[in-house]
Every structure is written in C-alpha cells, then in structure tokens.
C-alpha cells in the first residue's frame, strides 16, 4: 500500500468516531502518554532535503550484513552515517575531525 502511495490508516473508521471517542482513543494510546496537550504550539516544520544517489565501494561483508537486516537497510546505513557525522561535529559543508587524511581516504 505504501509503495502505491496509499495510507495504512483506516480513515473511514476514524471519520465514524465522535469527537469524544477520538479523544478517548488518543488518551489511551501509550505513544501519547508523555506528549503535552499543547505540543502543536511548539512544532517547527522541517522539510528534509532529498536523498542523493551515490555510488561507492564498500566491503562485501558490510553490504551482506546490512542487506541481511531486510527492507530499509540503506536507511539504516544513512542513520549510522548521520550519527557519526553528529558525533564528530561535522558541519553540512564538511570539516570536523582534525583535517588529516588517512590511507583509506
């Protein structure tokens, strides 16, 4: 469904709920337990930049390992690279670290 651009939400069921039923459903949802009532007043819209396709050479065992984790493996690799970038304090324009290059790169 997601690949076809369809929602997995049963909107007909939600549309059939009264306002009170909807409030009760939200209140009983554990994912909303720590969310303050006025959360929407502090929301900041963030539009992510589009992904950029790249071609790079990686060790075969790394690719096998990540592909073996199933669907979404490239997203997980992206998350790992992002975590590294943030841990090293690398800016969007590059930099970070000590600026030295190694034999690998």
C-alpha positions as CSV (number, residue, x, y, z in Angstrom):
1,X,0.0,0.0,0.0
2,X,2.8,2.4,0.9
3,X,4.6,1.8,-2.4
4,X,1.3,2.7,-4.2
5,X,1.1,5.9,-2.2
6,X,-1.9,4.7,-0.2
7,X,-2.4,5.2,3.6
8,X,-2.5,2.3,6.0
9,X,-4.8,4.3,8.2
10,X,-8.5,3.3,8.3
11,X,-9.9,6.8,7.7
12,X,-13.5,5.5,7.4
13,X,-13.2,4.2,11.0
14,X,-11.8,7.5,12.2
15,X,-14.4,9.5,10.4
16,X,-17.1,7.4,12.1
17,X,-15.8,8.2,15.6
18,X,-17.3,11.0,17.6
19,X,-15.0,13.7,19.0
20,X,-15.2,12.2,22.4
21,X,-14.4,8.7,21.1
22,X,-11.4,10.1,19.3
23,X,-10.2,11.9,22.5
24,X,-10.5,8.7,24.4
25,X,-8.6,6.7,21.8
26,X,-5.8,9.2,21.9
27,X,-5.7,9.3,25.7
28,X,-5.5,5.5,25.9
29,X,-2.7,5.3,23.3
30,X,0.6,4.7,25.1
31,X,2.6,6.5,22.4
32,X,0.8,9.8,23.5
33,X,1.5,9.2,27.3
34,X,4.2,11.8,27.7
35,X,3.1,14.3,25.0
36,X,1.9,17.6,26.4
37,X,-1.6,18.8,25.4
38,X,-0.2,21.9,23.6
39,X,2.6,20.1,21.8
40,X,1.5,21.6,18.5
41,X,2.2,25.2,19.7
42,X,6.0,24.3,19.7
43,X,6.1,22.5,16.4
44,X,8.7,23.5,13.9
45,X,8.3,22.4,10.3
46,X,11.4,20.7,9.0
47,X,11.4,19.7,5.3
48,X,14.2,17.2,4.8
49,X,16.5,17.6,1.8
50,X,16.0,14.9,-0.8
51,X,18.4,11.9,-0.8
52,X,21.2,12.0,-3.3
53,X,22.1,8.8,-5.1
54,X,25.8,7.9,-4.8
55,X,28.0,5.1,-5.9
56,X,30.7,4.0,-3.6
57,X,32.8,0.9,-3.0
58,X,32.2,-0.9,0.3
59,X,33.4,-4.2,1.6
60,X,31.2,-7.1,0.5
61,X,30.7,-8.4,4.1
62,X,29.3,-5.0,5.1
63,X,26.8,-4.9,2.3
64,X,25.8,-8.5,3.0
65,X,25.3,-7.7,6.7
66,X,23.1,-4.7,6.1
67,X,21.1,-6.3,3.3
68,X,20.6,-9.2,5.6
69,X,18.7,-6.9,8.0
70,X,15.9,-6.7,5.4
71,X,14.0,-3.9,3.9
72,X,15.2,-0.4,4.8
73,X,18.9,-1.4,5.1
74,X,20.0,1.7,3.1
75,X,18.1,3.9,5.5
76,X,19.9,2.3,8.4
77,X,23.2,2.9,6.8
78,X,22.2,6.5,6.3
79,X,21.3,6.7,10.0
80,X,24.7,5.3,11.0
81,X,26.5,7.8,8.8
82,X,24.4,10.6,10.3
83,X,25.1,9.5,13.8
84,X,28.8,9.5,13.0
85,X,28.6,13.0,11.5
86,X,26.8,14.4,14.5
87,X,29.1,12.7,17.0
88,X,32.1,14.2,15.2
89,X,30.5,17.6,14.9
90,X,30.9,17.6,11.1
91,X,29.2,20.6,9.6
92,X,26.9,20.4,6.5
93,X,29.8,21.9,4.4
94,X,32.3,19.2,5.7
95,X,35.1,19.6,8.1
96,X,35.2,18.2,11.6
97,X,37.8,15.9,12.8
98,X,41.4,17.0,12.6
99,X,41.5,17.5,8.8
100,X,44.1,14.8,8.3
101,X,43.6,12.2,5.6
102,X,44.3,8.5,6.0
103,X,45.5,6.0,3.5
104,X,41.8,4.9,3.1
105,X,40.6,8.3,2.2
